[in-house]
């Protein structure tokens, strides 16, 4: 069973919209997940604008990739590296620690994640 950054079982992030690299609602990861979509975050206007201005428009739907387009308030499994870029830019969205995969700790500090935690 996958673990979260608090060393407890990984909880679902969102099923509406359905998130996760495997579109199972969880921020699971595996060999095919090169982007490490493992940080469960609550989308904010600041983050969505930051991401779009950096070449990753998360607001436009792409049904061919089973991507609904996101709006503020949605929960989504973000790439840990995008979250870190947003952190450096002062635009990091809040995170759900119980739904963020333990592998995130290989790249982000627990202190930084806790400073942005909303659970």
N, C-alpha and C positions, 0 to 999 in steps of 0.2 A: 504494500500500500504506500502511495506517495505521501510525503510529509511536507509540512509547511515550514516557514522560517522560525516558527515557535516550537518545532519538533513534535507537533501533534499532527493527526491525520489531515491531509489537504482537504479543505472544504470547497464546494462549488463556488464559482465566481459569478456566473450569470447564465441563465437559460433564455432570457428575453432582454436583449438579443443573445442568441446562442454564441458563446465565445469559446476560446481555447483553440490551440493549434489543431487539435483533433475534432473540434466542434462538438465537444461532449460536456460543455459547461464548466470545465475545470482547466486550470492553468498547468496541465500536465505537459511533460516534455519527453522527447525521445530522439533517436538518431536523425529523423527527418526534420526536426525543428531547429534549423540552423540559426534562426533569429532569436531563439530562446524566449518564447511568448509565455513568460512565467510570473509576471507581476500583475496581480489583480488590482486594477485601479478604477476609481470613479472619474469619469470624464468631466473635464471642466472646459469652459470657453477658452481660458488662457492656454491650456495644454493643446486643445484641438487646433487653435490658431498657430501655436508654436510648431506642432507637427506638420501642418499644412505648409507653413513657410519654410520648412526644412525638407520638403519633397515627399511627405507622406500624408496625403489628404485622407483622413479617416472619416470625413463627413459625407463623402459621396458614395452612394451604394454601388456595389459591383456584384450583382447576382451571379455572374459567371464564376465567382470565387466564393459564393455563399456568404457574401459580406453585405450587411444591411445598411451600412453608413451609421455613424454614431452621432449622438447629441449629448449635450451636458446632462449629467446625471446617470448616463449608462455606465454599467460596469463592464470592463473589458480586460482581457489578458494581453498586456503590453509586452513588447520586447524589452528585456532588462536594459539593453544598451540605449534604447530611446528614452526610457525613464531616467537613466543617468544623465543623458544629454539635457533633458528637460530640467533635471535637478541643478545642473551647472548653470543653466540659463534662468533659474528662478521660476520655472513654469511646471515643476513636477506636480502631477495630480496626486490626490490622496490615495493611499493604498489600504487594502484589506489584508492584514497579516495572515489571518487564518486561511486565506485563499491564495497566498503567494507561495510558490514552490520553493523548497529549501535550496535548490540550485542557485537561486538569486543571490544567496550569501557568498557565492564564489566570485561575484562581481560587485555587489552593493553591500554596504555595511548595515548590520542590523540597526545601529543607531540612526542612520539616515532613514531607513524604512520606518522605524518607530516614530521619528519626528513627523512623518507624513501619514501615520496610521489613523484610521477612522474606526477601527474595531478593537 
